[in-house]
């Protein structure tokens, strides 16, 4: 996966690379940045009373890693050709996880605006799909791997208890804009930020919708510092990613003074540098919601 580092040299291009993999007859995608390596399956040690989606654990270069069966997590039948199966070793939210898939085919470089957000007709609250890519006459579904992991272990996600440990907080009149594509994480962010005292929060499903809202405020002639005191954005979002959103905000003379915090499961040394290149005022790794709240206190206008 060494080639993936090339994309990290560019900032705010609204592009990404995805690893295409198969489960049954369906094609799915995972952001290359999440992928550490792809290996052939090795012996898995079953763990008594583990979550139904967890096959067990493996040892990889001295580390003990959980193995998640993606087919089981999606409600798909087992592999018809186990000899072709692959293990995708991924890292996000400051943890490594192995995803057992049926095949890995190729890598595509695409733009986030090629990724359609799922329709509400088929994306219910339980859906693990965060985007649909139409490529070469086929459809590739972009999976919400964070949701798959949080369903297995809710403690790895954002939770209100982290905010409650900050002690009693006053109600805040600061107006926040949040761009987050995952319905589950939007709800968790709403609950935790509300608990932290923030009453005025505008949520958007992707960077494009958030940018349209901000640009409409500018066109309306309203005083931007009165309308928005801080922006929080994820990185991975259909239509427009968080890095490109941040770049567009900082390139706009009317919006550039609004602080932007990137809040993502992909905050690594490489990506932290990329966030700095597009002008982010701060970056926090999910699920560190308490750290996010303290940063909002410090830098919101």
Secondary structure, DSSP 4 states (H G I P E B T S, - for coil): -GGGGGGGGS-S--EEEEEEEEETTEEEEEEGGGEEEEEE----B--TT--TTEEEEEEETTEEEEEEEHHHHHTPPPPS-GGG-EEEEEEETTEEEEEEESEEEEEEEEEGGGEEPPPTTT--TT--EEEEEEETTEEEEEE-HHHHHHHH-GGGS--HHHHHTT-----EEEEEEEE---HHHHHHHHHHHHHTTEEEEEEESSHHHHHHHHHHHHHHT--HHHH-SEEEE-S--SSS-HHHHHHHHHT-TTTTTSEEEEEETT--HHHHHHHHHTT-SEEEETT-HHHHHHHHHHH--
